[in-house]
């Protein structure tokens, strides 16, 4: 990765979600959605940190295994540096289902 200034990407859904393996570890799977597809190209050309919400218990456990800090994750020949953040359930409900989806989605897609 190259670039003079680190790029920080922040989104609800990150480039990876985690599933538990038979041996008790975690295996990354590509995160869904168009945003992941659109922003993945930036990671090829810049030193980037991608901060995203934990969207499952497995995501939260994977984050905890790394002390809540950032860690590298390899998916489809791309190395991501990610930090998963667990939010309070009530706060998440308000920012995602009250502000982000109804308001910001409309502004970004229809105005």
Order of alpha helices (4+ residues) and beta strands (2+ residues): beta-beta-beta-alpha-beta-alpha-beta-beta-alpha-alpha
